[in-house]
Amino acid sequence: MASSVYQIALLGKLDQPINAFFEQYSNEAIKYFLYDGERKYLYDLIQVSKVIYLEKLNRFGDAQKFLEDLAVNKNNFIQDKEIYTFQSKSNESTLNMYEMYSKLLARNGSLSEAKVYALKGIEIARLDKMYERSLELWTTLGSIYIKQNKLNLAECCFRTALKLKDKVKREYLLAYVYIQLGMLHDNLGDLKRSEKSFLNARKYSKKTNDVYLETQALSGLGDCYIKLKKDDKVHQCFSEALELAEKHLFIDQKNKILLKLAIYLKDIGDPTFTNYALDFFHSYAKGGEKEMNNTHEQIKNHTVGDPPGS
């Protein structure tokens, strides 16, 4: 029971909005889990699935605190060094924890700390020959370097990740790499390579039915087409991205896409921009502002800059 529920929760491939079922199945997996059974390693995988759910639903502060609590509860918090260590009976879970924690730290601006956790995960993945996790961690490290404007180092990380391409079975991971490459090439002003990367990201995300990454890829592609002045493709990309974001209740992405569409249409003199502007303000007033305030409060209370566990 626990393993099948976990698989549904983690993959998130049911044909309904993701937050309509993800947390429910994760909680049920814990409820029915057999602690004295043969698959004890699945317990931590279920916990990680909850972190992934929270991150996709823009509940970054909740996700970060959940990981910190996991480390503390397992006595994996080193007080004198003020760092968390993640350990599990499943190497997959351990590396997922490092990768997710690094991403969450980077998102709230703790870039130096985020790099520490990414590098720690990379070393573990290298020693254990966990190629898929290694690819993901190199990509996360590259995204941190983008935020630090160390673009050459970022590209080295992404190229290192892609060297593992032939050893990767879960192809949604390749979508993650190509999205980051698309953003990197956009920052470098290389729009043709940016377009190619986002197209690859869209291909792999669609192939693996990862709607979250597909939404990101389409949004990035829309940005790229604006700069390339491919007006016939801009509206199509943003509209498809918006449809996915609305269907799966990715509120943060929905609001960003609505705002992008409104600004773009206004700039080209299309009067329908007011429809998207009004939709943006309605969406933001209905749920976005509350979600962003909650996220800000959670992050403020649980940053690595504060004493861990406080």
C-alpha positions, 0 to 999 in steps of 0.5 A, a space after each residue: 500500500 505505502 509503496 504504490 501510494 508513494 509512487 503515485 504521489 511522487 510521479 504526479 502523473 494523474 490527470 488532475 491538478 497536482 495539489 488536488 492529490 499530491 499532499 493527500 497521497 503523501 500523507 496516506 503513504 505515511 499513514 499506512 506505512 509498515 515501519 517493520 516491513 521490508 521496504 523501510 527505505 521508502 519512508 524517506 522517499 515519501 518524505 522527499 516527495 512531500 518536499 517536492 510537492 511543497 516546492 512545486 506549489 511555491 511553499 518554499 518556506 514550508 519545504 525548507 523547514 520540513 527538510 530541516 526538521 528531518 535532519 534534526 529528528 535524525 540527529 543529523 544537525 551539527 551544532 558547532 558547524 551550524 549545518 545540516 547533514 542528510 542521511 537515509 537508508 536510501 542513497 536516492 533520498 539522501 541526494 534528493 534532500 541535498 539537491 532540494 535543500 540547495 535549491 531552496 537556499 538559492 531561491 531565498 538568496 542564501 547562495 553561498 550556503 546553497 553551493 555548500 550543499 550542492 557540492 556535498 551532494 555532488 561528492 556523495 553522488 560521485 562516490 556512489 556512482 549515482 549518475 542521475 542525481 549527479 546530473 541534477 546536482 550539477 545543474 543546481 550548482 550551475 543555476 546558483 552560479 547564474 544567480 552569482 553572475 558567474 556565467 562561465 562556471 555555470 556553463 561548465 556545470 551544465 556541460 558536465 551535467 550533459 556529459 551524463 546524458 547517456 546514463 540517465 533514464 529519467 529524461 525529465 532531468 534533461 528538461 531541467 538541465 536545458 531550462 537552466 541552459 536556456 536561461 544562461 544563454 539568454 543572459 549571455 545574449 545568445 538567443 538562438 542557443 537559448 531557443 534551442 535549449 528551451 525547445 529541448 526542455 519542452 521536448 523532454 518535459 512533454 515526453 515524460 509528462 512533467 507539466 511543471 517543467 513544461 510550463 517553465 520551458 514554454 514560459 522561457 521560450 515565450 521570453 526568447 521569442 519576444 527578443 527574437 521578435 517572433 510575434 507569431 509564436 510568443 502568444 502561442 507559447 505563453 497561452 500553452 504555459 498559462 493553460 498548464 499553470 491554471 490546470 495544475 494550479 501553479 499559482 506563482 507561474 500563472 501570475 508570472 505568465 499573466 503579467 508577461 502576456 499583459 506587458 507583451 500585448 500592451 507593448 505591441 498595441 494589442 488592446 486585449 492586454 487589459 484582459 490579462 492584466 485584470 486576470 493577473 490582479 484578480 489572481 494575485 488578490 485572490 491567492 497570490 498575495 497570501 501565498 507570497 506573504 506566507 512564503 516570505 514569513 516562512 523563509 524569514 523564520 527559517 533561513 540558514 543565516 539564523 541559528 539552525 533549528 531556531 
